[in-house]
């Protein structure tokens, strides 16, 4: 499970405006990193442009899964992850980031903002924290503990039956 990109955009007509983004392209070769990052930026903008306000969607693009959330106020977020990353956790991350972003960055600057002018530095922290969804998301952590408990109980049941 891997997160590659976390972006905040503004859905304006006709194009989406990238406000801030964080990338983890460390798994790609050094010479591919800039083109992979450009691809992720382009894909994020394209998905936001094609999504309706107030919608959430997951779109498969090559071997990646792009999760997009466009709020009614035109603020949008995109997570690009591998296909194993849980979509519920991705949408939880997007909602958290967009709420935090809208509290910290004045909505007047959204339509004219750019990554250089928007002062919001938490995306990189969120991207690294959510690399392991079991640690970042309480529901995933509970589910993992429940799965472990089931395995332990099944082993005990099998060993008890084998003794008898």
N, C-alpha and C positions, 0 to 999 in steps of 0.2 A: 504494500500500500504506500503510495507516494503522492504528495502534492507538488506540483510543478510551478503553479502560478496562482496568485491572488490579486485581483484587480478591482479598483473602484472606478466607475465611469459615470458620465452624465449622458442620458439619452436625449439628445437634441435632434432637431430636424435639419438636414437629412442625415447627419453623421453623429455617431457616439463620440464623446470627448473623453479621452483617458485622463483621469485626475491623479491617480496614484496606483502603483503596482509594485509587487514584490515577486521575485522569481527564485526558484531553486533549480538551476541547470547544471549542478555539479555532477550529475550522472551522465552527462553528455561530454564528448571529447572537447577539448579546448577550442578547436577550430569550428565546431558546430554551434557553440553556445550563443553567439550573437544572432545567427540566423534562426535558431530555435526560439530565442526570446522574441524576435520580430514576428515569427509565426504565431506565437501565443498572444502577442499584443493585437495583431491583425484579426485573429480568430475571435478574441474577446470583443473587439469592437463590432465585428460582423454579427456575432450572436446577439449582442445588445440591440443593434439596429433592427434586427429581424424579430425581436421579442416585443410583445405588447406590454404596456404599463400594467403593473399589478400581477405579473405572471412569474412563475418559476418553471424551469425546464432543465432537462439533462439532455445534452446533444453529444452523440458519438462523432469524433473527428479523428480519423486514422486510428491509432491505438489509444487515444486519450478520451476521457469523458469530461465534457465541459458542463459545469453546473452554473446556471445563470438565474439571478433574481433581480427583477426590475420593479422597483417600488412605484407607487402612484405619483410620487413627487419627482419622478424621472431619475432618481439616484439608482444606480445599478451596480451589482457585484458579480464577478465571474471567478470561479475556481476551476482550474484545469488540473485533473488528477488522472491516475491510471484507473483502469476499469474495476479494480478491486476495492478502491476507496469507497466507504459507505456514503451513499447519497444523503441520508438523513444528517450525518455529521457535517457534510459539506454545506448543506442549507442552513444548519445551525450556525456554522462559522460565518456564512454570508450575512445572516440576519444580525448577528452580534457585531460584525465589522461595520455594516451600514448604519446601524443605530449609533455606534460609537463615533463614526465619521461625521454623521449629521449633527451630533452634539458638539464636536470639536471644530468643525469647519463650517463657516457661515454659508448658507444656501445661496447668497448673492454671488459668491465666487465660483459656484459650480459650473455655470454655462461658459465662463471665460477662463476657467482654471486649466492648469497643465501640471505635469509631475514636478516641474521646477518651481512653480508658484504656490502649490498647495502645501501647507505645513501640517503634515500628518505622518508620524513616523512609526506607528504601531503595526503596519502590515507585515514587516519582516518578522517581528516577534510572533504574530499570529500564525504566519506560515510555518515557522519552525516548531511552534508549540503543537500545532495540529498535525504534524507529520505522523505522530502516533495517536490515532483517534481514540484508542482505549484509555490513554492517559488524559487527553484533553476533554473528552466528552463523558460526563457522568453516566449517561445511559449505556454507552459502550462498555464502560468499566464494569457496571453491574452485570451486563450481559456476559462479559468475559468471565467474571467470577462465577456466575450461574453455570456456564458451560463447564468450567473446571470442576465445580461441585458435582455436576451430573457424571462426569468422567470418573471421579473418585468413587462415587456411590456405585456406579456400574462395575468398577473393578472389585470393590468390596463384595458386591453381590455375587460376582463370578467366582471369587476366591472362596466365599462361604459355600457355594454350591459344589465346588470342586472338592472340598473337604468332606462333605457328606457323601 
